[in-house]
Amino acid sequence: MSDSADSADLVPAGEPIHRRSLEIDLGAEEGGRRELRARIVDRRLHGFTVAGAQAIGPGPIHDMSARLSVDVAARRVAAAEGAMALPAFHPSPITRGETCRDILPNFADLVGAPIDEKLVASIRSAIGRERGCYHLTSLVLAAVPVILSAVEEPEPRSEPRSRVVEISASSAGERKVRFHALLWERRAPGDLRRARLAFTATNDEMKLRDVVACAVPDLEPHAESAAALTDVPLFAGFARAALERLGSLAGTDEILDLALALSAVATQAFVHLPHSGERPSPGAGRAQSTCWMWRTGGPLESLPAGRLTRGDKSFPERVHEP
Protein backbone atom coordinates (compact mmCIF):
# COMPACT_ATOMS: atom_id res chain seq x y z
CA MET A 1 0.00 0.00 0.00
CA SER A 2 2.68 2.46 0.95
CA ASP A 3 5.81 3.69 -0.73
CA SER A 4 9.04 2.68 0.91
CA ALA A 5 9.88 5.33 3.49
CA ASP A 6 12.58 6.05 6.00
CA SER A 7 12.35 2.65 7.68
CA ALA A 8 15.46 3.33 9.74
CA ASP A 9 13.77 6.46 11.04
CA LEU A 10 10.71 4.44 12.03
CA VAL A 11 12.39 2.51 14.84
CA PRO A 12 13.86 4.67 17.61
CA ALA A 13 17.06 3.71 19.41
CA GLY A 14 16.68 1.14 22.18
CA GLU A 15 15.27 -2.36 22.48
CA PRO A 16 12.16 -2.70 20.30
CA ILE A 17 9.05 -3.58 22.31
CA HIS A 18 6.02 -3.37 20.05
CA ARG A 19 5.04 -2.47 16.50
CA ARG A 20 1.60 -1.71 15.05
CA SER A 21 0.65 -1.31 11.40
CA LEU A 22 -2.61 0.26 10.23
CA GLU A 23 -3.52 0.06 6.54
CA ILE A 24 -6.60 1.80 5.14
CA ASP A 25 -7.71 1.68 1.50
CA LEU A 26 -10.61 3.65 0.05
CA GLY A 27 -11.73 2.68 -3.44
CA ALA A 28 -12.95 4.96 -6.18
CA GLU A 29 -16.69 5.57 -6.38
CA GLU A 30 -18.62 2.90 -8.26
CA GLY A 31 -22.39 2.81 -8.45
CA GLY A 32 -22.70 5.53 -5.84
CA ARG A 33 -20.57 3.70 -3.29
CA ARG A 34 -16.97 3.67 -2.10
CA GLU A 35 -15.50 0.58 -0.48
CA LEU A 36 -13.18 0.96 2.47
CA ARG A 37 -10.93 -1.86 3.65
CA ALA A 38 -8.69 -1.60 6.70
CA ARG A 39 -6.30 -3.90 8.55
CA ILE A 40 -4.45 -3.76 11.87
CA VAL A 41 -1.46 -5.96 12.76
CA ASP A 42 0.31 -5.92 16.13
CA ARG A 43 3.69 -7.56 16.67
CA ARG A 44 5.24 -8.17 20.06
CA LEU A 45 9.00 -7.89 19.68
CA HIS A 46 10.20 -9.22 23.04
CA GLY A 47 9.00 -10.44 26.40
CA PHE A 48 5.95 -12.36 27.60
CA THR A 49 2.73 -10.82 28.79
CA VAL A 50 0.70 -12.92 31.22
CA ALA A 51 -3.09 -12.74 31.13
CA GLY A 52 -4.42 -15.02 33.82
CA ALA A 53 -2.96 -18.47 33.14
CA GLN A 54 -2.10 -17.65 29.54
CA ALA A 55 1.17 -16.29 28.20
CA ILE A 56 1.62 -14.26 25.02
CA GLY A 57 5.13 -14.38 23.62
CA PRO A 58 6.97 -12.56 20.83
CA GLY A 59 5.49 -12.53 17.35
CA PRO A 60 2.22 -11.41 15.76
CA ILE A 61 -0.47 -11.04 18.42
CA HIS A 62 -3.33 -9.34 16.53
CA ASP A 63 -4.34 -9.43 12.87
CA MET A 64 -7.78 -7.92 12.28
CA SER A 65 -9.61 -6.19 9.47
CA ALA A 66 -12.76 -4.25 8.68
CA ARG A 67 -14.76 -3.47 5.55
CA LEU A 68 -17.22 -0.63 5.17
CA SER A 69 -19.28 0.33 2.14
CA VAL A 70 -20.07 4.05 2.02
CA ASP A 71 -23.18 5.36 0.24
CA VAL A 72 -21.75 8.65 -1.00
CA ALA A 73 -25.04 10.33 -1.95
CA ALA A 74 -26.87 9.35 1.24
CA ARG A 75 -23.74 9.94 3.36
CA ARG A 76 -24.34 6.75 5.30
CA VAL A 77 -22.64 3.43 5.99
CA ALA A 78 -24.31 0.95 3.62
CA ALA A 79 -22.53 -2.22 4.83
CA ALA A 80 -20.02 -3.12 7.51
CA GLU A 81 -18.20 -6.24 8.63
CA GLY A 82 -15.16 -7.17 10.68
CA ALA A 83 -12.79 -10.14 10.66
CA MET A 84 -10.09 -11.50 12.96
CA ALA A 85 -7.40 -13.64 11.38
CA LEU A 86 -5.59 -13.57 14.74
CA PRO A 87 -7.62 -12.57 17.80
CA ALA A 88 -6.18 -12.10 21.28
CA PHE A 89 -8.24 -14.95 22.76
CA HIS A 90 -9.43 -18.19 21.23
CA PRO A 91 -12.16 -20.26 22.92
CA SER A 92 -10.72 -22.17 25.87
CA PRO A 93 -11.71 -23.31 29.36
CA ILE A 94 -10.19 -20.08 30.72
CA THR A 95 -12.50 -17.98 28.52
CA ARG A 96 -15.50 -20.28 29.22
CA GLY A 97 -15.59 -20.98 25.50
CA GLU A 98 -15.82 -17.31 24.52
CA THR A 99 -13.59 -15.60 21.96
CA CYS A 100 -12.89 -12.10 20.69
CA ARG A 101 -14.69 -13.07 17.46
CA ASP A 102 -18.00 -13.13 19.34
CA ILE A 103 -18.31 -9.35 18.82
CA LEU A 104 -18.13 -9.46 15.02
CA PRO A 105 -21.94 -9.54 14.50
CA ASN A 106 -22.11 -6.12 16.21
CA PHE A 107 -20.63 -4.57 13.07
CA ALA A 108 -24.13 -4.80 11.59
CA ASP A 109 -25.15 -2.00 13.96
CA LEU A 110 -22.95 0.38 11.96
CA VAL A 111 -25.19 0.03 8.91
CA GLY A 112 -27.14 3.25 8.45
CA ALA A 113 -24.77 5.35 10.56
CA PRO A 114 -24.49 8.89 9.14
CA ILE A 115 -21.13 9.98 7.74
CA ASP A 116 -20.82 13.26 9.66
CA GLU A 117 -19.44 14.65 12.91
CA LYS A 118 -21.38 11.94 14.80
CA LEU A 119 -19.61 9.04 13.10
CA VAL A 120 -17.13 8.51 15.95
CA ALA A 121 -20.00 8.30 18.44
CA SER A 122 -21.79 5.80 16.17
CA ILE A 123 -18.70 3.60 16.01
CA ARG A 124 -18.24 3.65 19.77
CA SER A 125 -21.92 2.83 20.29
CA ALA A 126 -21.87 -0.10 17.84
CA ILE A 127 -18.50 -1.74 18.56
CA GLY A 128 -16.93 0.20 21.41
CA ARG A 129 -15.85 -1.01 24.83
CA GLU A 130 -17.84 -4.05 26.02
CA ARG A 131 -19.58 -4.41 22.63
CA GLY A 132 -16.35 -4.79 20.73
CA CYS A 133 -12.62 -5.34 20.55
CA TYR A 134 -10.37 -2.48 21.63
CA HIS A 135 -7.90 -3.06 18.80
CA LEU A 136 -10.45 -3.53 16.04
CA THR A 137 -12.37 -0.47 17.23
CA SER A 138 -9.11 1.52 17.20
CA LEU A 139 -8.69 0.50 13.55
CA VAL A 140 -12.16 1.69 12.53
CA LEU A 141 -11.73 4.95 14.44
CA ALA A 142 -8.39 5.49 12.68
CA ALA A 143 -10.25 5.14 9.37
CA VAL A 144 -12.74 7.92 10.20
CA PRO A 145 -10.74 10.73 8.50
CA VAL A 146 -10.59 8.65 5.33
CA ILE A 147 -14.29 7.76 5.55
CA LEU A 148 -15.22 11.43 5.90
CA SER A 149 -13.13 12.22 2.84
CA ALA A 150 -15.21 9.70 0.89
CA VAL A 151 -18.25 11.98 1.03
CA GLU A 152 -16.51 15.36 1.21
CA GLU A 153 -14.33 14.95 -1.87
CA PRO A 154 -15.72 16.88 -4.86
CA GLU A 155 -16.86 14.96 -7.91
CA PRO A 156 -15.64 13.08 -9.79
CA ARG A 157 -14.50 10.73 -7.02
CA SER A 158 -12.49 8.59 -9.40
CA GLU A 159 -9.23 8.26 -7.47
CA PRO A 160 -8.69 5.69 -4.73
CA ARG A 161 -7.04 6.78 -1.49
CA SER A 162 -4.79 4.96 0.93
CA ARG A 163 -3.44 5.72 4.39
CA VAL A 164 -0.74 3.81 6.27
CA VAL A 165 0.28 4.39 9.89
CA GLU A 166 3.33 2.64 11.34
CA ILE A 167 3.81 2.85 15.11
CA SER A 168 6.77 1.62 17.12
CA ALA A 169 7.64 1.54 20.81
CA SER A 170 11.13 0.92 22.14
CA SER A 171 12.72 1.00 25.56
CA ALA A 172 14.57 4.27 26.14
CA GLY A 173 16.11 3.66 29.54
CA GLU A 174 14.93 2.44 32.91
CA ARG A 175 11.09 2.35 32.96
CA LYS A 176 10.95 4.60 29.91
CA VAL A 177 9.44 4.10 26.43
CA ARG A 178 9.99 6.05 23.24
CA PHE A 179 6.96 6.08 20.92
CA HIS A 180 7.24 6.95 17.25
CA ALA A 181 4.66 7.04 14.45
CA LEU A 182 4.71 7.87 10.76
CA LEU A 183 1.72 8.45 8.50
CA TRP A 184 1.61 8.23 4.72
CA GLU A 185 -1.51 9.15 2.77
CA ARG A 186 -1.91 8.96 -1.00
CA ARG A 187 -4.86 11.03 -2.17
CA ALA A 188 -4.10 10.97 -5.89
CA PRO A 189 -1.19 10.09 -8.16
CA GLY A 190 1.70 12.33 -7.17
CA ASP A 191 -0.06 13.56 -4.01
CA LEU A 192 1.71 11.83 -1.11
CA ARG A 193 1.29 13.38 2.31
CA ARG A 194 3.30 12.45 5.39
CA ALA A 195 3.31 13.25 9.10
CA ARG A 196 5.42 12.19 12.05
CA LEU A 197 5.01 12.22 15.83
CA ALA A 198 7.37 10.94 18.52
CA PHE A 199 7.57 11.31 22.28
CA THR A 200 8.93 9.68 25.42
CA ALA A 201 6.99 8.68 28.54
CA THR A 202 8.11 7.02 31.75
CA ASN A 203 6.48 4.38 33.90
CA ASP A 204 6.61 6.77 36.84
CA GLU A 205 5.41 9.94 35.10
CA MET A 206 2.94 9.18 32.36
CA LYS A 207 3.33 12.46 30.47
CA LEU A 208 4.59 13.24 26.99
CA ARG A 209 8.19 14.44 26.97
CA ASP A 210 10.73 15.20 24.21
CA VAL A 211 7.91 15.60 21.67
CA VAL A 212 8.77 15.80 17.98
CA ALA A 213 6.01 16.64 15.50
CA CYS A 214 6.34 17.03 11.74
CA ALA A 215 3.51 18.10 9.46
CA VAL A 216 2.43 17.25 5.93
CA PRO A 217 3.30 17.28 3.12
CA ASP A 218 7.08 17.30 3.56
CA LEU A 219 7.67 16.38 7.21
CA GLU A 220 8.57 19.93 8.19
CA PRO A 221 8.93 20.39 11.97
CA HIS A 222 5.78 21.73 13.61
CA ALA A 223 7.05 23.29 16.83
CA GLU A 224 3.62 24.51 17.92
CA SER A 225 2.21 20.98 17.92
CA ALA A 226 5.20 19.63 19.83
CA ALA A 227 4.82 22.35 22.46
CA ALA A 228 1.05 21.81 22.70
CA LEU A 229 1.42 18.09 23.38
CA THR A 230 4.26 18.38 25.88
CA ASP A 231 3.24 17.37 29.42
CA VAL A 232 -0.13 15.92 28.34
CA PRO A 233 -0.95 12.82 30.47
CA LEU A 234 -0.75 9.75 28.27
CA PHE A 235 -3.64 7.77 29.70
CA ALA A 236 -6.63 9.42 31.41
CA GLY A 237 -8.11 12.24 29.33
CA PHE A 238 -5.45 12.07 26.63
CA ALA A 239 -7.80 12.19 23.62
CA ARG A 240 -9.73 15.17 24.95
CA ALA A 241 -6.54 17.06 25.83
CA ALA A 242 -5.00 16.38 22.42
CA LEU A 243 -8.15 17.58 20.66
CA GLU A 244 -8.27 20.75 22.74
CA ARG A 245 -4.58 21.58 22.32
CA LEU A 246 -4.24 20.82 18.62
CA GLY A 247 -7.73 21.83 17.49
CA SER A 248 -6.89 25.53 17.22
CA LEU A 249 -3.61 25.03 15.37
CA ALA A 250 -3.38 25.02 11.58
CA GLY A 251 -2.03 22.02 9.71
CA THR A 252 -2.33 19.56 12.59
CA ASP A 253 -5.02 17.13 11.41
CA GLU A 254 -2.60 14.30 10.64
CA ILE A 255 -0.55 14.97 13.78
CA LEU A 256 -3.72 14.64 15.85
CA ASP A 257 -4.54 11.38 14.05
CA LEU A 258 -1.10 10.07 15.00
CA ALA A 259 -1.49 11.19 18.61
CA LEU A 260 -4.76 9.28 18.96
CA ALA A 261 -3.31 6.20 17.25
CA LEU A 262 -0.26 6.25 19.52
CA SER A 263 -2.32 6.47 22.69
CA ALA A 264 -4.05 3.21 21.73
CA VAL A 265 -0.66 1.43 21.76
CA ALA A 266 0.52 2.76 25.12
CA THR A 267 -0.77 -0.15 27.20
CA GLN A 268 0.76 -2.66 24.81
CA ALA A 269 4.15 -1.01 25.27
CA PHE A 270 4.17 -0.32 28.99
CA VAL A 271 2.96 -3.74 30.01
CA HIS A 272 6.32 -5.03 28.73
CA LEU A 273 8.52 -2.95 31.00
CA PRO A 274 10.29 -4.77 33.84
CA HIS A 275 8.69 -3.99 37.18
CA SER A 276 8.31 -5.46 40.64
CA GLY A 277 5.12 -7.02 41.94
CA GLU A 278 4.74 -4.06 44.27
CA ARG A 279 4.85 -1.53 41.45
CA PRO A 280 3.02 -2.93 38.43
CA SER A 281 3.21 -1.41 35.03
CA PRO A 282 0.55 1.24 34.33
CA GLY A 283 -0.58 -1.07 31.55
CA ALA A 284 -1.59 -3.73 34.06
CA GLY A 285 -5.25 -3.60 35.01
CA ARG A 286 -6.23 -1.25 32.18
CA ALA A 287 -7.91 -3.95 30.13
CA GLN A 288 -10.95 -4.10 32.39
CA SER A 289 -14.15 -2.99 30.61
CA THR A 290 -12.26 -2.07 27.42
CA CYS A 291 -13.72 -4.89 25.32
CA TRP A 292 -16.08 -7.85 25.27
CA MET A 293 -13.60 -10.31 26.74
CA TRP A 294 -12.68 -8.00 29.64
CA ARG A 295 -16.24 -6.85 30.32
CA THR A 296 -17.77 -6.76 33.79
CA GLY A 297 -19.02 -10.26 34.50
CA GLY A 298 -16.99 -11.68 31.65
CA PRO A 299 -14.67 -14.69 31.81
CA LEU A 300 -11.50 -12.64 32.30
CA GLU A 301 -12.81 -10.14 34.87
CA SER A 302 -11.02 -11.67 37.85
CA LEU A 303 -7.74 -12.33 36.02
CA PRO A 304 -4.71 -10.02 35.98
CA ALA A 305 -5.00 -7.80 32.91
CA GLY A 306 -1.36 -8.16 32.00
CA ARG A 307 2.17 -8.16 33.32
CA LEU A 308 5.62 -8.85 32.00
CA THR A 309 7.53 -11.80 33.37
CA ARG A 310 11.21 -12.16 32.52
CA GLY A 311 12.98 -15.47 33.04
CA ASP A 312 9.85 -17.28 34.24
CA LYS A 313 9.45 -20.47 32.20
CA SER A 314 6.42 -21.86 34.04
CA PHE A 315 3.66 -20.54 31.78
CA PRO A 316 0.78 -23.10 31.80
CA GLU A 317 -0.30 -22.38 28.24
CA ARG A 318 -0.06 -19.90 25.42
CA VAL A 319 -2.88 -17.68 24.23
CA HIS A 320 -2.61 -18.52 20.54
CA GLU A 321 -3.46 -21.89 19.22
CA PRO A 322 -1.12 -23.43 16.62
C-alpha positions in Angstrom: 0.0 0.0 0.0 2.7 2.5 0.9 5.8 3.7 -0.7 9.0 2.7 0.9 9.9 5.3 3.5 12.6 6.0 6.0 12.4 2.7 7.7 15.5 3.3 9.7 13.8 6.5 11.0 10.7 4.4 12.0 12.4 2.5 14.8 13.9 4.7 17.6 17.1 3.7 19.4 16.7 1.1 22.2 15.3 -2.4 22.5 12.2 -2.7 20.3 9.0 -3.6 22.3 6.0 -3.4 20.0 5.0 -2.5 16.5 1.6 -1.7 15.1 0.6 -1.3 11.4 -2.6 0.3 10.2 -3.5 0.1 6.5 -6.6 1.8 5.1 -7.7 1.7 1.5 -10.6 3.7 0.1 -11.7 2.7 -3.4 -13.0 5.0 -6.2 -16.7 5.6 -6.4 -18.6 2.9 -8.3 -22.4 2.8 -8.4 -22.7 5.5 -5.8 -20.6 3.7 -3.3 -17.0 3.7 -2.1 -15.5 0.6 -0.5 -13.2 1.0 2.5 -10.9 -1.9 3.7 -8.7 -1.6 6.7 -6.3 -3.9 8.5 -4.5 -3.8 11.9 -1.5 -6.0 12.8 0.3 -5.9 16.1 3.7 -7.6 16.7 5.2 -8.2 20.1 9.0 -7.9 19.7 10.2 -9.2 23.0 9.0 -10.4 26.4 6.0 -12.4 27.6 2.7 -10.8 28.8 0.7 -12.9 31.2 -3.1 -12.7 31.1 -4.4 -15.0 33.8 -3.0 -18.5 33.1 -2.1 -17.6 29.5 1.2 -16.3 28.2 1.6 -14.3 25.0 5.1 -14.4 23.6 7.0 -12.6 20.8 5.5 -12.5 17.3 2.2 -11.4 15.8 -0.5 -11.0 18.4 -3.3 -9.3 16.5 -4.3 -9.4 12.9 -7.8 -7.9 12.3 -9.6 -6.2 9.5 -12.8 -4.2 8.7 -14.8 -3.5 5.6 -17.2 -0.6 5.2 -19.3 0.3 2.1 -20.1 4.0 2.0 -23.2 5.4 0.2 -21.8 8.6 -1.0 -25.0 10.3 -1.9 -26.9 9.3 1.2 -23.7 9.9 3.4 -24.3 6.8 5.3 -22.6 3.4 6.0 -24.3 0.9 3.6 -22.5 -2.2 4.8 -20.0 -3.1 7.5 -18.2 -6.2 8.6 -15.2 -7.2 10.7 -12.8 -10.1 10.7 -10.1 -11.5 13.0 -7.4 -13.6 11.4 -5.6 -13.6 14.7 -7.6 -12.6 17.8 -6.2 -12.1 21.3 -8.2 -14.9 22.8 -9.4 -18.2 21.2 -12.2 -20.3 22.9 -10.7 -22.2 25.9 -11.7 -23.3 29.4 -10.2 -20.1 30.7 -12.5 -18.0 28.5 -15.5 -20.3 29.2 -15.6 -21.0 25.5 -15.8 -17.3 24.5 -13.6 -15.6 22.0 -12.9 -12.1 20.7 -14.7 -13.1 17.5 -18.0 -13.1 19.3 -18.3 -9.4 18.8 -18.1 -9.5 15.0 -21.9 -9.5 14.5 -22.1 -6.1 16.2 -20.6 -4.6 13.1 -24.1 -4.8 11.6 -25.2 -2.0 14.0 -23.0 0.4 12.0 -25.2 0.0 8.9 -27.1 3.2 8.5 -24.8 5.4 10.6 -24.5 8.9 9.1 -21.1 10.0 7.7 -20.8 13.3 9.7 -19.4 14.6 12.9 -21.4 11.9 14.8 -19.6 9.0 13.1 -17.1 8.5 16.0 -20.0 8.3 18.4 -21.8 5.8 16.2 -18.7 3.6 16.0 -18.2 3.7 19.8 -21.9 2.8 20.3 -21.9 -0.1 17.8 -18.5 -1.7 18.6 -16.9 0.2 21.4 -15.8 -1.0 24.8 -17.8 -4.1 26.0 -19.6 -4.4 22.6 -16.3 -4.8 20.7 -12.6 -5.3 20.5 -10.4 -2.5 21.6 -7.9 -3.1 18.8 -10.5 -3.5 16.0 -12.4 -0.5 17.2 -9.1 1.5 17.2 -8.7 0.5 13.6 -12.2 1.7 12.5 -11.7 5.0 14.4 -8.4 5.5 12.7 -10.3 5.1 9.4 -12.7 7.9 10.2 -10.7 10.7 8.5 -10.6 8.6 5.3 -14.3 7.8 5.6 -15.2 11.4 5.9 -13.1 12.2 2.8 -15.2 9.7 0.9 -18.2 12.0 1.0 -16.5 15.4 1.2 -14.3 15.0 -1.9 -15.7 16.9 -4.9 -16.9 15.0 -7.9 -15.6 13.1 -9.8 -14.5 10.7 -7.0 -12.5 8.6 -9.4 -9.2 8.3 -7.5 -8.7 5.7 -4.7 -7.0 6.8 -1.5 -4.8 5.0 0.9 -3.4 5.7 4.4 -0.7 3.8 6.3 0.3 4.4 9.9 3.3 2.6 11.3 3.8 2.9 15.1 6.8 1.6 17.1 7.6 1.5 20.8 11.1 0.9 22.1 12.7 1.0 25.6 14.6 4.3 26.1 16.1 3.7 29.5 14.9 2.4 32.9 11.1 2.3 33.0 10.9 4.6 29.9 9.4 4.1 26.4 10.0 6.1 23.2 7.0 6.1 20.9 7.2 6.9 17.2 4.7 7.0 14.5 4.7 7.9 10.8 1.7 8.5 8.5 1.6 8.2 4.7 -1.5 9.1 2.8 -1.9 9.0 -1.0 -4.9 11.0 -2.2 -4.1 11.0 -5.9 -1.2 10.1 -8.2 1.7 12.3 -7.2 -0.1 13.6 -4.0 1.7 11.8 -1.1 1.3 13.4 2.3 3.3 12.4 5.4 3.3 13.3 9.1 5.4 12.2 12.1 5.0 12.2 15.8 7.4 10.9 18.5 7.6 11.3 22.3 8.9 9.7 25.4 7.0 8.7 28.5 8.1 7.0 31.7 6.5 4.4 33.9 6.6 6.8 36.8 5.4 9.9 35.1 2.9 9.2 32.4 3.3 12.5 30.5 4.6 13.2 27.0 8.2 14.4 27.0 10.7 15.2 24.2 7.9 15.6 21.7 8.8 15.8 18.0 6.0 16.6 15.5 6.3 17.0 11.7 3.5 18.1 9.5 2.4 17.2 5.9 3.3 17.3 3.1 7.1 17.3 3.6 7.7 16.4 7.2 8.6 19.9 8.2 8.9 20.4 12.0 5.8 21.7 13.6 7.0 23.3 16.8 3.6 24.5 17.9 2.2 21.0 17.9 5.2 19.6 19.8 4.8 22.3 22.5 1.1 21.8 22.7 1.4 18.1 23.4 4.3 18.4 25.9 3.2 17.4 29.4 -0.1 15.9 28.3 -0.9 12.8 30.5 -0.8 9.7 28.3 -3.6 7.8 29.7 -6.6 9.4 31.4 -8.1 12.2 29.3 -5.5 12.1 26.6 -7.8 12.2 23.6 -9.7 15.2 25.0 -6.5 17.1 25.8 -5.0 16.4 22.4 -8.2 17.6 20.7 -8.3 20.8 22.7 -4.6 21.6 22.3 -4.2 20.8 18.6 -7.7 21.8 17.5 -6.9 25.5 17.2 -3.6 25.0 15.4 -3.4 25.0 11.6 -2.0 22.0 9.7 -2.3 19.6 12.6 -5.0 17.1 11.4 -2.6 14.3 10.6 -0.5 15.0 13.8 -3.7 14.6 15.9 -4.5 11.4 14.1 -1.1 10.1 15.0 -1.5 11.2 18.6 -4.8 9.3 19.0 -3.3 6.2 17.2 -0.3 6.3 19.5 -2.3 6.5 22.7 -4.0 3.2 21.7 -0.7 1.4 21.8 0.5 2.8 25.1 -0.8 -0.1 27.2 0.8 -2.7 24.8 4.2 -1.0 25.3 4.2 -0.3 29.0 3.0 -3.7 30.0 6.3 -5.0 28.7 8.5 -3.0 31.0 10.3 -4.8 33.8 8.7 -4.0 37.2 8.3 -5.5 40.6 5.1 -7.0 41.9 4.7 -4.1 44.3 4.8 -1.5 41.4 3.0 -2.9 38.4 3.2 -1.4 35.0 0.6 1.2 34.3 -0.6 -1.1 31.5 -1.6 -3.7 34.1 -5.3 -3.6 35.0 -6.2 -1.2 32.2 -7.9 -4.0 30.1 -10.9 -4.1 32.4 -14.2 -3.0 30.6 -12.3 -2.1 27.4 -13.7 -4.9 25.3 -16.1 -7.9 25.3 -13.6 -10.3 26.7 -12.7 -8.0 29.6 -16.2 -6.9 30.3 -17.8 -6.8 33.8 -19.0 -10.3 34.5 -17.0 -11.7 31.6 -14.7 -14.7 31.8 -11.5 -12.6 32.3 -12.8 -10.1 34.9 -11.0 -11.7 37.8 -7.7 -12.3 36.0 -4.7 -10.0 36.0 -5.0 -7.8 32.9 -1.4 -8.2 32.0 2.2 -8.2 33.3 5.6 -8.9 32.0 7.5 -11.8 33.4 11.2 -12.2 32.5 13.0 -15.5 33.0 9.8 -17.3 34.2 9.4 -20.5 32.2 6.4 -21.9 34.0 3.7 -20.5 31.8 0.8 -23.1 31.8 -0.3 -22.4 28.2 -0.1 -19.9 25.4 -2.9 -17.7 24.2 -2.6 -18.5 20.5 -3.5 -21.9 19.2 -1.1 -23.4 16.6 
